[in-house]
Amino acid sequence: MQERGVAGLNQRAVTASVWLLSGSSLLMVSATVVFAVLSTIHQQDLVDLLFFSSCVLVGSLVALHRPRNVVGWYMLGGGFGFLLMTFSGHYALYGLITRPGSLPGANVMAWPQTWLWIPGSASLFLLLPLYFPSGRLPSPRWSWLTRFIIVAAALTAVLAAINPGNNMIQVRSDQGTIVNPLGVRAAESATLVSISSLVNVTIPVSEFVLLGAVAVSLVVRFTRSTGVERQQLKWLTFSIAGLPVAIFLEQIVHPHVSFAALWLVTIPIGVGIAILKHNLYDIDLIINRTLVYGALSAS
């Protein structure tokens, strides 16, 4: 009876947490759209909301049905972080630039968008692929990479949070500049400026190396997998493999259409199908038809 009560309490806690995050996300999406439309600036960010919202939706479903699988929580938390970043940025944009003084705390709301993208990116693009689809690492030997990602993301987020100026501002304005309101004055010292410059250079290199390591882990897991797990891995592989094509279309065919942002939506959809309904669709059939229809469209 006691174990049953604890289990029930845990399930209620999981359900409450999921509903709290997903409900807050829905409110933030609605408010972000309103602020973006009123500001009429950087409305292309609204396309990114599709990806962030999809991550929250699929992450919520996975967390509810597979609460012990951390993939759902990484997706839910990463999507929520990006939505909070976008909402706070557009809130600050409207309250500081579009209609100065119209919103309370607009200056403070310019701060979260300077660093929330870091834990969001680490959750969705680094940690999630490492633990997909079982919620476990390929082997205990990969635990060092998880610890390194968490430490590196935390340090980078702290540097971004105290960095003065507008170097890491996500939502910008053509009418003015939004700066980090909590950027400490000490960060303007020569030593910390040098450290900040070094970080700005090393971040892209670190991202490339870490993404490479994550890709290697997927390849290793795919080569060792069989049966259901192999089919599950194909869903994520299909989404990731199509991303360069979407980026090419965006840059070459039509730069004003966010093909990459739209294709990113296939990642949470594929993850959700792989974990919750891996037998719902035949991924091999989908890949073959995609290749055929893609070749016909190109022709």
C-alpha positions as CSV (number, residue, x, y, z in Angstrom):
1,M,0.0,0.0,0.0
2,Q,2.8,2.4,0.9
3,E,4.7,1.6,-2.4
4,R,1.5,2.1,-4.3
5,G,0.9,5.5,-2.7
6,V,4.5,6.6,-3.4
7,A,4.1,5.5,-7.0
8,G,0.8,7.4,-7.3
9,L,2.4,10.5,-5.8
10,N,5.3,10.3,-8.2
11,Q,2.9,10.0,-11.1
12,R,0.9,12.9,-9.9
13,A,4.1,15.0,-9.6
14,V,5.1,14.0,-13.1
15,T,1.7,14.9,-14.5
16,A,1.6,18.2,-12.6
17,S,5.1,19.1,-13.8
18,V,4.3,18.3,-17.4
19,W,1.0,20.3,-17.4
20,L,2.7,23.2,-15.7
21,L,5.5,23.4,-18.3
22,S,3.2,22.7,-21.3
23,G,0.6,25.2,-20.1
24,S,3.2,27.9,-19.5
25,S,4.6,27.2,-23.0
26,L,1.2,27.7,-24.6
27,L,0.8,31.0,-22.9
28,M,4.3,32.1,-23.9
29,V,3.8,31.2,-27.5
30,S,0.5,33.2,-27.7
31,A,2.2,36.2,-26.0
32,T,5.2,36.0,-28.3
33,V,3.1,36.0,-31.4
34,V,1.2,39.1,-30.2
35,F,4.4,41.0,-29.3
36,A,6.1,40.1,-32.5
37,V,3.1,41.2,-34.6
38,L,2.8,44.5,-32.7
39,S,6.6,45.1,-33.1
40,T,6.6,44.1,-36.8
41,I,10.3,43.3,-36.3
42,H,12.0,39.9,-36.7
43,Q,8.8,38.1,-37.3
44,Q,10.8,35.3,-38.9
45,D,11.4,34.1,-35.3
46,L,7.8,32.9,-35.4
47,V,8.9,30.1,-37.6
48,D,11.2,28.9,-34.9
49,L,8.2,28.7,-32.6
50,L,7.0,25.7,-34.5
51,F,10.1,23.7,-33.6
52,F,10.1,24.9,-30.0
53,S,6.4,24.1,-29.6
54,S,6.8,20.7,-31.2
55,C,9.6,19.9,-28.7
56,V,7.4,20.8,-25.8
57,L,4.4,18.9,-27.2
58,V,6.3,15.7,-28.0
59,G,8.4,16.0,-24.8
60,S,5.2,16.2,-22.8
61,L,3.8,13.1,-24.4
62,V,7.0,11.1,-23.9
63,A,7.4,12.4,-20.3
64,L,3.8,11.3,-19.4
65,H,4.0,7.9,-21.0
66,R,7.7,7.1,-20.4
67,P,8.6,9.2,-17.4
68,R,11.8,7.2,-16.7
69,N,13.1,8.0,-20.2
70,V,15.1,11.2,-19.9
71,V,14.7,11.9,-23.7
72,G,11.2,13.3,-23.0
73,W,12.4,15.6,-20.2
74,Y,15.4,16.9,-22.3
75,M,13.0,17.7,-25.1
76,L,10.4,19.3,-22.9
77,G,13.0,21.3,-20.9
78,G,14.9,22.4,-24.0
79,G,11.8,23.5,-25.8
80,F,10.5,25.3,-22.8
81,G,13.9,27.1,-22.4
82,F,13.8,28.3,-26.0
83,L,10.2,29.5,-25.7
84,L,11.0,31.4,-22.6
85,M,14.0,33.0,-24.3
86,T,11.9,34.0,-27.3
87,F,9.1,35.4,-25.1
88,S,11.4,37.4,-22.9
89,G,13.2,38.8,-25.9
90,H,10.0,40.0,-27.6
91,Y,8.6,41.3,-24.3
92,A,11.7,43.4,-23.9
93,L,11.7,44.5,-27.6
94,Y,8.1,45.8,-27.3
95,G,8.6,47.4,-23.9
96,L,11.9,49.1,-24.7
97,I,11.9,49.8,-28.4
98,T,8.4,49.5,-29.9
99,R,6.5,51.3,-27.1
100,P,9.1,52.4,-24.5
101,G,7.8,52.2,-20.9
102,S,4.6,50.4,-21.8
103,L,5.4,47.1,-20.1
104,P,6.7,46.6,-16.5
105,G,10.1,45.0,-16.1
106,A,10.9,45.2,-19.8
107,N,14.5,46.0,-19.0
108,V,14.9,43.0,-16.8
109,M,13.2,40.7,-19.3
110,A,16.1,41.5,-21.7
111,W,18.4,39.4,-19.6
112,P,17.1,35.8,-19.9
113,Q,17.4,35.8,-23.7
114,T,21.2,36.3,-23.3
115,W,21.8,32.9,-21.9
116,L,18.7,30.6,-22.1
117,W,19.7,29.4,-25.6
118,I,22.7,27.6,-24.1
119,P,21.0,25.1,-21.9
120,G,18.3,24.7,-24.5
121,S,20.8,23.9,-27.2
122,A,22.7,21.5,-24.9
123,S,19.5,19.7,-24.0
124,L,18.1,19.3,-27.6
125,F,21.1,19.0,-29.8
126,L,23.7,17.3,-27.5
127,L,22.2,15.4,-24.6
128,L,19.0,14.2,-26.3
129,P,20.8,12.4,-29.1
130,L,23.2,10.8,-26.6
131,Y,20.3,9.2,-24.6
132,F,18.0,8.5,-27.5
133,P,16.0,6.2,-27.8
134,S,16.3,4.2,-24.6
135,G,17.1,7.0,-22.2
136,R,20.5,5.4,-21.5
137,L,24.0,6.2,-22.8
138,P,25.5,3.8,-25.4
139,S,27.9,2.6,-22.6
140,P,29.2,4.0,-19.2
141,R,32.3,5.2,-21.1
142,W,30.2,8.0,-22.6
143,S,29.4,9.5,-19.2
144,W,32.4,11.8,-19.4
145,L,30.9,13.4,-22.4
146,T,27.6,14.1,-20.6
147,R,29.5,15.6,-17.6
148,F,31.6,17.8,-20.0
149,I,28.5,19.0,-21.8
150,I,26.8,20.0,-18.6
151,V,29.8,21.8,-17.2
152,A,30.7,23.6,-20.4
153,A,27.0,24.7,-20.9
154,A,26.9,26.0,-17.3
155,L,30.1,28.0,-17.6
156,T,29.1,29.4,-21.0
157,A,25.7,30.4,-19.7
158,V,27.3,32.2,-16.7
159,L,29.6,34.1,-19.0
160,A,26.8,35.0,-21.3
161,A,24.6,36.1,-18.4
162,I,27.1,38.6,-17.1
163,N,28.5,39.7,-20.4
164,P,27.7,43.4,-20.9
165,G,26.5,44.9,-24.2
166,N,24.5,43.1,-26.9
167,N,26.9,40.3,-28.1
168,M,24.6,37.5,-27.1
169,I,21.2,39.1,-27.5
170,Q,18.9,36.9,-29.4
171,V,16.1,39.3,-30.3
172,R,17.4,42.5,-31.8
173,S,15.8,45.7,-33.2
174,D,16.6,47.8,-36.2
175,Q,15.4,50.9,-34.2
176,G,17.8,50.5,-31.3
177,T,19.9,48.2,-29.3
178,I,18.8,46.1,-26.4
179,V,21.7,45.4,-24.0
180,N,22.2,43.0,-21.1
181,P,20.7,44.9,-18.1
182,L,22.5,42.6,-15.6
183,G,25.9,42.7,-17.3
184,V,28.4,43.3,-14.5
185,R,30.8,46.2,-14.7
186,A,33.7,43.9,-13.8
187,A,33.2,42.1,-17.1
188,E,34.4,45.3,-18.8
189,S,37.9,44.8,-17.3
190,A,40.7,44.0,-19.8
191,T,41.1,40.4,-18.4
192,L,37.5,39.5,-18.7
193,V,37.1,41.1,-22.0
194,S,39.9,38.9,-23.3
195,I,38.2,35.9,-21.8
196,S,34.9,36.9,-23.4
197,S,36.7,37.2,-26.8
198,L,38.3,33.8,-26.3
199,V,34.9,32.3,-25.5
200,N,33.3,33.9,-28.6
201,V,36.0,32.2,-30.7
202,T,36.0,28.8,-28.9
203,I,32.2,28.4,-28.7
204,P,31.8,27.5,-32.5
205,V,34.7,25.2,-32.3
206,S,33.4,23.5,-29.2
207,E,30.0,23.1,-30.7
208,F,31.5,21.5,-33.8
209,V,33.5,19.0,-31.7
210,L,30.7,18.2,-29.4
211,L,28.2,17.7,-32.3
212,G,30.8,15.4,-33.9
213,A,31.1,13.4,-30.7
214,V,27.3,13.1,-30.5
215,A,27.2,12.0,-34.1
216,V,29.8,9.3,-33.5
217,S,27.7,8.0,-30.6
218,L,24.7,7.7,-32.9
219,V,26.7,5.8,-35.4
220,V,28.1,3.5,-32.8
221,R,24.7,2.8,-31.4
222,F,23.2,2.3,-34.8
223,T,25.9,-0.2,-35.9
224,R,25.4,-2.2,-32.7
225,S,21.6,-2.0,-32.7
226,T,19.1,-4.6,-34.0
227,G,15.4,-4.9,-34.3
228,V,13.2,-2.2,-32.7
229,E,16.1,0.0,-31.5
230,R,17.5,0.1,-35.0
231,Q,14.2,1.2,-36.4
232,Q,13.9,3.8,-33.7
233,L,17.4,5.2,-34.5
234,K,16.4,5.5,-38.2
235,W,13.8,8.1,-37.3
236,L,16.3,10.5,-35.8
237,T,18.9,9.7,-38.5
238,F,16.3,10.6,-41.2
239,S,15.6,13.9,-39.6
240,I,19.2,14.9,-39.0
241,A,20.3,13.7,-42.5
242,G,17.7,15.9,-44.2
243,L,18.8,19.1,-42.3
244,P,21.7,19.9,-44.6
245,V,19.3,19.6,-47.6
246,A,16.9,22.0,-46.0
247,I,19.8,24.5,-45.2
248,F,20.9,24.2,-48.9
249,L,17.4,25.0,-50.1
250,E,17.2,28.0,-47.7
251,Q,20.5,29.5,-48.8
252,I,20.4,28.7,-52.5
253,V,16.8,28.2,-53.7
254,H,14.9,30.7,-51.5
255,P,16.7,32.6,-48.8
256,H,13.6,34.1,-47.4
257,V,11.9,30.8,-46.6
258,S,13.1,29.1,-43.4
259,F,13.3,25.6,-44.8
260,A,15.8,24.6,-42.0
261,A,13.4,25.8,-39.3
262,L,10.5,24.0,-40.8
263,W,12.6,20.8,-41.2
264,L,13.6,20.9,-37.6
265,V,10.0,20.1,-36.7
266,T,10.6,16.6,-38.1
267,I,13.1,15.9,-35.2
268,P,10.7,16.0,-32.3
269,I,8.0,14.2,-34.5
270,G,10.4,11.4,-35.4
271,V,11.6,11.1,-31.8
272,G,8.0,10.9,-30.5
273,I,7.0,8.2,-33.1
274,A,10.2,6.2,-32.4
275,I,9.6,6.1,-28.6
276,L,5.8,6.0,-28.4
277,K,4.7,4.3,-31.6
278,H,7.7,2.8,-33.3
279,N,5.5,0.3,-35.2
280,L,3.0,3.0,-36.3
281,Y,4.8,3.7,-39.6
282,D,7.4,2.0,-41.7
283,I,10.4,4.3,-41.6
284,D,12.1,2.5,-44.5
285,L,9.1,3.1,-46.7
286,I,9.0,6.8,-45.7
287,I,12.7,7.2,-46.5
288,N,12.3,5.5,-49.9
289,R,9.3,7.7,-50.9
290,T,11.1,10.8,-49.7
291,L,14.1,10.0,-51.9
292,V,11.8,9.3,-54.9
293,Y,9.6,12.4,-54.5
294,G,12.7,14.5,-53.7
295,A,14.3,13.4,-57.0
296,L,11.2,14.0,-59.0
297,S,10.7,17.5,-57.4
298,A,14.4,18.3,-58.2
299,S,13.9,17.2,-61.8
